[in-house]
Amino acid sequence: MADSVVAAEPGWSPIVIPTGQYREQIKSMPIEMRPYRPLHFYGNTIRRNHYRGNPAPMPRDISTTATELIRPR
């Protein structure tokens, strides 16, 4: 069961502060289904706990956050 849940885990969005239609789209989704976003500690923690059973970030989460923050737009 855990493998199927991990497979459904949402990806990362490089947009820290969404606006316009994208913001409305995200707000209409349950928090567990929203994409991970850099610096969104509460939502990311809820998603990690939901999908992994552990709210603590893994090393890959920290590196992904850093990568998404410095990626040129």
N, C-alpha and C positions, 0 to 999 in steps of 0.2 A: 504494500500500500504506500509506503513512504516514497518509493521510486516514482510512482505515478504522480504523486503530489509535487515532488521536486521538478518533474518534467513540466508541470503546469505553472511553475514559478514565473512571475512576470520579469521582463528584462529591465534594462536601465534606460531612463530618458535623460538626455544631456541638458534639458531645460530645467533650470532651478526654479524660476518663477514663470509659470505658464500664463499666457494671456489669451484673450479672445476665445475663439471656438475651441481651441485645445484645452483651455482652462475649464470651459463648460463640460467638455467631454470627460475630463478627469474627475470633476466634481460629481458627475452623474454615476460614476462607478463606485462599487463598494470599496472601502479602503484596502481590503486584501487583494483586490484585482488591479489596483492602480500600479503603474510602473514605479520602480525604485527611482528616487531622484537624489542627487547630491544635496547634502545638508538638511534633508527632511528626516530628522532623527526619529520623531514619533511614528510617522507612517512607515518608514523602513523597518523600525523595530516591530511594529504590528505584523507586517508582512513576513519578516524572518520567523517570528514566533508561529505564525499560521502555517507556513510552508515547511519549516525545518524543525519546529518544536523547541527552538532555542532562540531567544531574542538577541543574543550577543553576536556582533559582526565577526565574520571570519576574515582572515588576512586578505582574501581575494576581494571582499567587500570594501575594505579600506583602500586597496590599490585601484579598484574600479572607480570609487568616488574621486580619488585624486586624478585619475585619467580623464574622467568626464568633466572635471572642473577646469583642467588646463587645455582641453581639446579646443583647437581653433574653430570658430563658427563660420 
